[in-house]
Amino acid sequence: MNNINILWVDDEIDLLKPHILFLEKKNYNVTTCNSGTEAIEILDDKKFDIVFLDENMPGLTGLETLHEIKEKQDTLPVVMITKSEEEYIMEEAIGNKIADYLIKPVNPNQILLSLKKNLDHSRLVSEKTTSNYQQEFRKIAMDMAMVNSYEEWADLYKKLIYWEIQLEDIEDPSMFEILESQKNEANTQFGKFIDKNYPSWFEPNTDAPTLSHTLFREKIAPELSKEQPTLLVVVDNLRYDQWKAFEPFVNNHYKKTKEEAFYSILPTATQYARNAIFSGLMPRDMESLHPEYWKNDTDEGGKNLHEADFLNAQMKRLGLTKLKHEYYKITNLTAGKKLADNFKGLKDNDLTVVVYNFVDMLSHSKTEMDVVKELASNDKAYRSLTQSWFKNSPLLEMIQQAQQLGFKLIITTDHGTINVKNPSKVIGDRDTSLNLRYKTGRSLSYENKDVLAAKDPKSIHLPSINMNSSFIFAKNDLFFAYPNNYNHYVSYYRNTYQHGGVSLEEMIIPFVVLNPK
């Protein structure tokens, strides 16, 4: 039995008898009436799933009835049926949130299609999505066994994100569990790929992806010109799936001309990856060429205080000194609002750089605050929270203003983040760095299978803090925990978002170029 209750309102309802019999044969329950006034009374007494409403009736018109229905039951789907194709009637009906619009004479199949579209939509989409993913699952599993280049890994990760977002709202949790296990397996294989290939990416004349320190030179600089101002937004700690979550709001104002993935350097942590973007240098080179700006993990003070200085030096090196540029870092709502309010004053810049720290603050506060921990309990919730923030943020205001002023827009990030689930024991001396996804220090003791180890940091262009220091990076969804006070530490940090290590989520990140609509 369908158990779908339909109210059909038409002053010539007797002429629709064949349609009603057709629906009843399909197990729909149809209640009929001749006027808007009667329809409102019936709706007070009985629950309906959908209303078919004639627009042209004596007494209360269809539009007036629609208004009354929406006053009482805003979410009840109403399908407007009319003889007229006059534009104002359509606009009025659509403005009042009709679910569908049919022109007389209607045939039974149109009615059935409208019912399926409005009432069975989520179930039909869910079934179709599930069956499509089941077919794709085998292909992804085969791809994973074969994938052997940084381009293929980026494509595979984007495919997993696509299915994760597609399966987000379906009612079959088992499908989501299959996808989760596929993501875990992908991260295990990706860890092996990075272990084997990452050091070679720094050798001359090697096929390597765009990395943090080459991003500006290879991707951003070619987009800059004196003919069109550019707004470069670096959203700290933005995963690829989070970009996809708020992309539709950007698309209201901008059309995409380029979207590609690039790779964050290791450690996938702000002081390394973001400084690398702005300096155009790897950390070891920053330390030797700009000792006045670079700070190591164990040094006192802020580690990202000289991005503007690094950017100035890089633009000079690249011969871009004729381009007028300004740099802004937004770390709180007040600073964001202030820049949005004064955005028109940036129209004469050739390049305006805005580093927006919100996502980073969110992922860190998730560790500290139970409320945020609850709001971002998994990747789906984390995407939703990012989307909600973006919709209401000064950043979106800036993007809207940039569109009106004709700015080119570039959106990117420094690294992503991963929800850590499992601890891995590590022992180090008191000078060992504190990050949960990477450690640097002397005499580190760790589980070999859990980490990518760089015993000679200079092989991957990282600074050696002292003679025997090495780096280790956590793989997959692991986080480092010290043996002392182990249980408390593990329960505190499990299921929080961290970065610094080796995973698809942290390393493969978006670079997007857009032009104003």
C-alpha positions in Angstrom: 0.0 0.0 0.0 1.3 3.4 -1.0 -0.3 5.3 2.0 0.2 8.6 0.1 -2.7 11.1 0.7 -3.4 13.5 -2.1 -5.8 16.5 -1.9 -7.0 17.6 -5.4 -8.7 21.0 -5.5 -10.5 21.9 -8.8 -13.9 23.6 -9.4 -14.4 21.0 -12.3 -13.3 18.0 -10.3 -15.9 15.7 -11.9 -14.0 16.1 -15.2 -10.9 14.7 -13.6 -12.5 11.3 -12.6 -10.3 9.3 -15.0 -7.2 10.8 -13.5 -8.3 10.0 -10.0 -9.2 6.4 -10.8 -5.7 6.0 -12.4 -4.1 7.2 -9.2 -6.3 5.0 -7.0 -5.2 2.0 -9.1 -1.7 3.0 -8.3 -2.6 2.8 -4.6 -2.7 6.6 -4.0 -5.5 7.9 -1.7 -7.2 10.9 -3.3 -9.5 13.3 -1.5 -11.2 15.9 -3.8 -12.9 19.2 -3.3 -14.4 22.0 -5.5 -13.0 25.2 -3.9 -10.2 26.9 -2.1 -12.3 27.5 1.0 -13.3 23.9 1.3 -9.6 22.8 0.8 -8.5 25.0 3.7 -11.2 23.4 6.0 -10.2 19.9 4.9 -6.5 20.6 5.6 -7.4 21.6 9.2 -8.9 18.1 9.8 -6.7 15.8 7.8 -3.0 15.3 7.0 -1.9 15.2 3.3 1.4 14.5 1.6 0.7 16.7 -1.4 -1.9 19.1 -2.9 -2.9 19.4 -6.6 -4.4 22.9 -6.9 -6.3 24.5 -9.8 -5.2 28.1 -10.4 -8.4 29.4 -12.0 -11.3 28.9 -9.5 -14.3 31.1 -8.5 -14.2 32.5 -5.0 -10.7 32.0 -3.5 -8.3 31.8 -6.5 -5.6 29.2 -6.7 -2.9 31.8 -5.8 -5.0 32.9 -2.8 -5.5 29.3 -1.7 -1.8 28.6 -2.1 -1.0 31.6 0.1 -3.4 30.3 2.8 -2.0 26.7 2.6 1.5 28.0 3.0 0.5 30.1 6.0 -0.7 26.9 7.7 1.7 24.3 6.4 4.8 25.8 4.9 6.4 22.4 4.0 3.4 20.8 2.3 4.2 20.4 -1.4 1.6 22.1 -3.7 1.5 21.4 -7.4 -0.2 24.3 -9.3 -2.4 23.3 -12.3 -3.5 26.1 -14.7 -4.8 26.8 -18.2 -2.8 30.0 -18.3 0.9 30.3 -19.2 0.9 34.0 -18.2 4.3 34.8 -16.8 3.1 36.8 -13.7 1.0 33.8 -12.5 4.0 31.5 -12.8 6.3 34.0 -11.0 3.7 34.5 -8.2 3.3 30.8 -7.8 7.0 30.1 -7.8 7.6 32.9 -5.4 5.1 31.2 -3.1 7.2 28.0 -3.1 5.2 25.7 -5.3 6.6 22.2 -5.7 5.7 21.9 -9.4 3.7 23.6 -12.2 1.5 21.8 -14.7 -0.4 23.3 -17.7 -3.9 22.0 -18.6 -4.8 19.6 -20.1 -2.7 17.3 -17.9 -2.4 13.6 -18.6 -2.1 10.9 -15.9 1.6 10.3 -16.5 2.4 13.9 -15.9 0.6 13.7 -12.6 2.5 10.4 -11.7 5.8 12.0 -12.6 5.1 15.0 -10.4 4.2 12.7 -7.5 7.4 10.7 -7.9 9.5 13.9 -8.3 8.1 15.4 -5.2 7.4 12.5 -2.9 9.7 9.7 -4.0 12.6 11.9 -5.0 14.9 11.2 -2.0 14.2 7.4 -2.2 14.8 7.3 -6.0 18.0 9.4 -5.7 19.2 7.2 -2.8 18.5 4.0 -4.8 20.2 5.3 -7.9 23.2 6.7 -6.0 23.6 3.4 -4.2 23.5 1.3 -7.3 25.9 3.7 -9.1 28.4 3.6 -6.3 28.2 -0.3 -6.1 29.3 -0.3 -9.8 31.9 2.3 -9.2 33.2 0.5 -6.0 34.8 -2.3 -8.1 36.4 0.2 -10.5 37.8 2.2 -7.6 39.2 -1.0 -6.0 40.9 -1.9 -9.3 42.2 1.6 -9.7 43.7 1.5 -6.2 45.7 -1.6 -7.0 47.1 0.1 -10.2 47.5 3.7 -9.2 51.2 4.7 -9.4 51.6 8.5 -10.0 50.7 11.7 -8.2 48.2 12.6 -10.9 46.4 9.3 -10.5 46.3 9.6 -6.7 44.8 13.1 -7.0 42.1 11.7 -9.4 41.3 8.8 -7.2 41.0 11.0 -4.1 38.7 13.4 -5.9 36.6 10.4 -7.0 36.3 9.2 -3.4 35.3 12.7 -2.3 32.6 12.8 -5.0 31.1 9.5 -3.8 31.4 10.6 -0.2 29.3 13.7 -0.9 26.9 11.7 -3.1 26.3 9.1 -0.4 26.0 11.7 2.4 22.2 11.8 2.5 21.2 8.3 1.5 19.5 6.1 4.0 21.7 3.0 3.7 24.6 3.4 6.2 26.2 0.2 5.0 27.2 2.0 1.7 28.9 4.7 3.7 30.8 2.1 5.8 32.0 0.5 2.5 33.2 3.9 1.3 34.9 4.5 4.7 36.8 1.3 4.4 37.8 2.1 0.9 39.1 5.5 2.0 41.2 3.8 4.8 42.6 1.3 2.3 43.4 4.2 -0.1 45.3 6.1 2.7 47.3 2.9 3.5 48.4 2.6 -0.2 48.9 6.4 -0.5 51.3 6.3 2.6 53.4 3.6 0.8 53.4 5.7 -2.4 54.6 8.9 -0.6 57.2 6.9 1.4 58.6 5.6 -1.9 58.4 8.8 -4.0 58.3 11.9 -1.9 62.2 12.4 -1.6 62.6 12.1 -5.4 60.2 15.1 -6.0 63.0 17.4 -5.0 65.6 16.0 -7.4 66.3 18.1 -10.5 64.6 17.1 -13.8 62.1 14.8 -12.0 58.5 14.6 -12.8 57.0 16.1 -9.6 53.6 17.6 -8.7 53.2 21.2 -7.9 54.2 21.5 -4.2 53.7 24.2 -1.6 57.0 25.9 -2.5 56.4 25.9 -6.3 52.7 26.8 -6.2 53.2 30.6 -6.4 55.8 30.4 -9.2 54.0 27.8 -11.3 50.3 28.5 -10.7 49.7 31.9 -9.2 52.3 34.2 -10.9 51.1 33.3 -14.4 47.5 34.5 -13.4 48.7 37.9 -12.3 48.6 41.0 -14.5 48.1 44.8 -14.3 45.0 44.5 -16.6 42.8 42.8 -13.9 43.2 42.8 -10.1 43.5 39.4 -8.4 42.2 38.4 -5.0 44.2 35.4 -3.7 42.4 33.7 -0.8 44.4 31.1 1.2 41.9 29.4 3.6 44.0 27.8 6.2 43.6 24.1 6.7 41.0 23.6 4.0 40.4 20.0 2.8 39.3 19.3 -0.8 35.9 18.1 0.4 35.3 21.3 2.3 36.0 23.3 -0.8 33.4 21.3 -2.7 30.9 21.9 0.2 31.0 25.7 -0.2 31.9 25.9 -3.9 28.2 26.4 -4.9 28.1 29.7 -3.0 31.2 30.9 -4.8 29.6 29.9 -8.1 26.8 32.3 -7.6 29.3 35.1 -8.2 32.1 33.5 -10.1 32.7 31.0 -12.9 35.5 28.5 -12.6 38.2 28.6 -15.2 40.6 26.2 -13.6 40.5 23.6 -10.7 43.3 21.3 -9.9 44.9 19.5 -7.0 48.4 20.2 -5.7 50.4 18.6 -2.9 51.3 20.1 0.5 54.8 19.5 1.6 55.7 17.6 4.7 55.0 18.3 7.5 51.5 19.3 6.4 51.5 22.0 9.1 50.9 25.7 8.8 54.4 26.9 9.7 56.0 24.7 7.1 53.4 24.6 4.2 52.1 28.1 4.3 55.5 29.7 4.7 56.6 27.6 1.8 53.8 29.0 -0.4 54.7 32.6 0.4 58.4 32.2 0.3 58.6 29.9 -2.7 61.3 28.0 -0.7 61.5 24.7 1.2 61.9 25.1 5.0 65.6 24.3 4.9 66.2 27.1 2.4 64.0 29.5 4.3 66.2 28.8 7.4 69.4 29.5 5.5 68.3 32.4 3.3 66.0 34.1 5.7 67.1 33.3 9.3 65.5 36.5 10.5 62.1 35.2 9.4 62.3 31.4 10.0 61.6 29.7 13.3 62.0 26.0 14.1 59.5 24.0 16.1 61.5 24.4 19.3 62.1 28.2 18.9 60.0 30.6 21.0 57.4 32.9 19.4 55.0 32.8 16.5 56.0 30.7 13.5 53.9 32.4 10.8 54.6 36.1 11.5 56.6 36.8 8.4 54.5 35.6 5.5 54.2 39.1 4.1 58.0 39.5 4.2 58.4 36.1 2.5 56.0 37.1 -0.2 57.8 40.4 -0.8 61.1 38.6 -1.2 59.6 36.0 -3.6 57.9 38.6 -5.8 61.2 40.4 -6.0 63.0 37.2 -7.0 60.3 36.5 -9.7 60.6 40.0 -11.1 57.0 41.0 -10.1 57.9 44.2 -8.3 55.8 46.3 -10.7 52.6 44.6 -9.4 51.1 46.5 -6.5 50.2 44.0 -3.7 49.0 43.9 -0.2 48.8 41.1 2.3 46.1 40.6 5.1 45.8 37.8 7.7 42.3 37.3 9.2 42.3 35.5 12.5 39.0 36.6 14.0 35.5 37.8 13.0 36.2 41.5 13.8 39.2 41.6 11.5 37.2 39.8 8.8 34.3 42.4 9.0 36.8 45.3 9.0 38.4 44.1 5.8 35.0 43.4 4.2 33.8 46.9 5.1 36.9 48.5 3.6 37.2 46.1 0.6 36.5 48.8 -2.1 39.8 50.5 -1.0 41.7 47.5 -2.5 40.5 48.0 -6.1 43.8 49.6 -7.1 45.9 46.6 -6.0 47.1 44.2 -8.7 47.2 41.5 -6.1 45.4 41.3 -2.7 46.3 38.3 -0.6 43.9 37.3 2.2 44.9 34.5 4.5 41.7 33.3 6.3 42.3 31.3 9.4 38.8 30.2 10.2 39.0 26.5 9.3 42.3 26.2 11.2 40.7 27.8 14.3 37.7 25.4 14.0 39.8 22.3 13.8 42.0 23.3 16.7 39.0 24.4 18.8 37.4 21.0 18.1 40.3 19.6 20.2 39.7 22.0 23.0 35.9 22.5 23.0 33.3 19.9 23.6 30.7 21.9 21.8 32.7 22.1 18.6 33.8 18.4 19.0 30.1 17.5 19.0 29.3 19.8 16.0 32.1 18.3 13.9 31.9 14.7 15.0 32.7 13.3 11.6 33.7 14.4 8.1 30.0 15.0 7.0 29.4 17.2 10.0 32.8 19.0 9.5 31.8 19.8 5.9 28.4 21.0 7.0 29.9 23.3 9.6 32.4 24.7 7.1 29.5 25.4 4.7 27.4 27.1 7.4 30.4 29.3 8.4 31.2 30.3 4.8 27.6 31.2 4.0 27.6 33.7 6.9 31.2 34.9 6.8 32.9 38.2 5.9 34.9 36.1 3.4 31.8 35.6 1.2 31.1 39.4 1.5 34.6 40.0 0.2 34.1 37.6 -2.7 30.8 39.3 -3.6 32.5 42.7 -3.6 35.5 41.3 -5.6 33.1 40.1 -8.3 31.4 43.6 -8.5 34.9 45.2 -8.8 36.0 42.8 -11.5 38.6 40.9 -9.5 39.9 37.5 -10.7 39.6 35.1 -7.7 42.0 32.4 -6.7 41.1 30.1 -3.8 43.6 27.7 -2.3 45.0 26.4 1.0 48.2 25.4 2.7 47.2 21.8 3.8 44.2 19.7 4.8 43.3 17.8 8.0 42.3 14.3 9.1 40.1 12.9 11.8 42.5 10.9 13.9 41.2 7.6 15.3 44.1 5.5 16.5 47.1 6.2 18.7 50.7 5.3 17.9 53.2 5.3 20.7 56.3 7.5 20.4 59.1 8.3 22.9 61.3 11.4 22.6 63.3 13.7 24.7 61.9 16.9 26.2 62.9 19.0 23.1 60.7 16.8 20.9 58.1 18.9 19.0 54.5 18.7 20.3 52.5 18.2 17.1 50.3 15.0 17.1 50.9 14.1 13.4 54.6 14.7 13.1 57.5 14.8 15.5 61.0 16.2 15.2 63.8 15.6 17.7 66.7 13.4 18.7 66.5 9.7 19.6 62.9 9.3 18.6 61.5 5.8 19.3 58.4 4.8 17.4 56.5 2.0 15.6 58.1 1.7 12.1 54.9 0.6 10.4 53.0 3.6 11.6 55.3 6.4 10.2 57.2 7.8 7.3 60.6 8.5 8.8 63.1 11.0 7.5 66.3 10.2 9.4 68.2 12.8 7.3 65.9 15.8 7.2 67.9 17.6 4.5 67.0 14.8 2.0 63.5 16.3 2.0 64.7 19.9 2.5 63.8 20.2 6.1 66.0 21.9 8.8 67.9 19.8 11.3 67.3 21.3 14.7 70.5 19.6 16.0 73.0 17.0 14.9 71.0 13.8 15.3 67.4 15.1 14.8 65.0 13.4 12.5 61.4 13.8 11.4 58.6 11.2 11.6 55.1 11.7 10.1 52.0 9.7 11.1 50.3 7.8 8.4 46.6 7.2 7.7 44.4 8.2 10.8 47.0 7.7 13.5 48.2 10.2 16.1 51.3 10.2 18.3 50.9 9.6 22.0 53.5 9.4 24.7 53.5 6.3 27.1 53.1 8.5 30.2 49.5 9.4 31.0 48.7 7.4 27.8 45.0 6.7 28.3 44.0 10.2 29.2 45.9 11.6 26.3 44.3 9.1 23.9 40.7 9.7 25.0 41.3 13.5 24.8 42.6 13.5 21.2 40.9 10.6 19.6 38.3 11.8 17.0 39.8 15.3 16.7 41.0 16.9 13.5 44.8 17.1 13.2 47.4 17.8 10.5 51.1 17.4 9.9 51.2 13.9 8.7 50.7 11.8 5.5 47.2 11.3 4.2 45.1 12.1 1.2 43.1 14.5 3.2 46.2 16.5 4.4 48.4 16.4 1.3 46.1 16.6 -1.8 44.5 20.1 -1.7 42.6 22.4 -4.1 43.9 25.3 -6.3 41.0 27.1 -8.0 41.0 30.1 -10.4 37.7 31.9 -11.1 36.5 34.9 -13.1 33.6 37.2 -12.2 30.2 36.4 -13.7 
